[in-house]
Amino acid sequence: MVVATNLEEITNHIAAACERSNRKKEDISLIAVTKYVTIERNKELVAAGIKDFGENRTEGFLEKYEAVGEDANWHFIGTLQSRKVKDIIDKVDMIHSLDRISLAKEINKRATEPIDCFVQVNVSEEETKHGLKVEEVEDFIKEIEKYDKVRVVGLMTMAPHVEDRELIRRVFRELATLRDTIRDKKYAHAPCHYLSMGMSNDYEIAIEEGATHIRIGSKLVGE
Ligand SMILES: *Cc1c(COP(=O)(O)O)cnc(C)c1O
């Protein structure tokens, strides 16, 4: 039961990060990212008490969803092609990768009830990453108000792959500041309470900077 051991270690680190930053561990949702592993591992995770799963491709998402079922919470965390929205829309609980108007429009067209979405932000402005620039986010959110099936519950980012922990921290802090700004505007369609940030190598920093949803793959499930 490697997974159970990994989970215990991560849970301890989450608790320690919460303590350092005066937060409650109940306020952090741990999403198990299972894109690297087979459905057997998902089942092991369910047995270990995991309730939230993340997948970044629609094929993998559907395969895992079929195997584990509706009892879990399902997070779509990868680039979502518009033509694939219809395949997952009635199965997904949260979409973490809303990054363009055309996608909001397609979600709105296909969803039968409002879908909780995170707007993906490319805080570090790396060429290889998807997401809006920080300065584009608020206009984007205003523009999608007309799509009443799209509910912006928070912001999501991926930190750059670097050794410099302070740089990673600055990226998370910038996203948290942007979240505060938008939340304070009290847009009805964009309560924007949440922050989806932190992966295997940086989730403790993310928690210290306010993450509410951390997405952990390799450290939890192996590669
Ligand atoms: C793969 C992936 C993760 C998990 O990455 P690890 O470094 O393995 O924890 C988190 N978020 C997104 C968007 C991913 O694609």
Ligand as a Chemical Component Dictionary entry (heavy atoms), coordinates in Angstrom:
data_LIG
# 
_chem_comp.id                   LIG 
_chem_comp.type                 NON-POLYMER 
_chem_comp.pdbx_formal_charge   0 
_chem_comp.three_letter_code    LIG 
# 
loop_
_chem_comp_atom.comp_id 
_chem_comp_atom.atom_id 
_chem_comp_atom.alt_atom_id 
_chem_comp_atom.type_symbol 
_chem_comp_atom.charge 
_chem_comp_atom.model_Cartn_x 
_chem_comp_atom.model_Cartn_y 
_chem_comp_atom.model_Cartn_z 
_chem_comp_atom.pdbx_ordinal 
LIG C1 C1 C 0 -0.039 16.663 -13.806 1  
LIG C2 C2 C 0 -0.654 17.836 -13.192 2  
LIG C3 C3 C 0 -0.634 18.009 -11.802 3  
LIG C4 C4 C 0 0.081  17.071 -10.847 4  
LIG O1 O1 O 0 1.458  17.146 -11.051 5  
LIG P1 P1 P 0 2.508  16.469 -10.037 6  
LIG O2 O2 O 0 3.712  17.330 -10.166 7  
LIG O3 O3 O 0 2.713  15.087 -10.522 8  
LIG O4 O4 O 0 1.936  16.521 -8.686  9  
LIG C5 C5 C 0 -1.300 19.109 -11.279 10 
LIG N1 N1 N 0 -1.936 20.003 -12.072 11 
LIG C6 C6 C 0 -1.968 19.873 -13.411 12 
LIG C7 C7 C 0 -2.691 20.897 -14.216 13 
LIG C8 C8 C 0 -1.331 18.790 -14.014 14 
LIG O5 O5 O 0 -1.366 18.677 -15.346 15 
# 
loop_
_chem_comp_bond.comp_id 
_chem_comp_bond.atom_id_1 
_chem_comp_bond.atom_id_2 
_chem_comp_bond.value_order 
_chem_comp_bond.pdbx_ordinal 
LIG C1 C2 SING 1  
LIG C2 C3 SING 2  
LIG C2 C8 DOUB 3  
LIG C3 C4 SING 4  
LIG C3 C5 DOUB 5  
LIG C4 O1 SING 6  
LIG O1 P1 SING 7  
LIG P1 O2 DOUB 8  
LIG P1 O3 SING 9  
LIG P1 O4 SING 10 
LIG C5 N1 SING 11 
LIG N1 C6 DOUB 12 
LIG C6 C7 SING 13 
LIG C6 C8 SING 14 
LIG C8 O5 SING 15 
# 
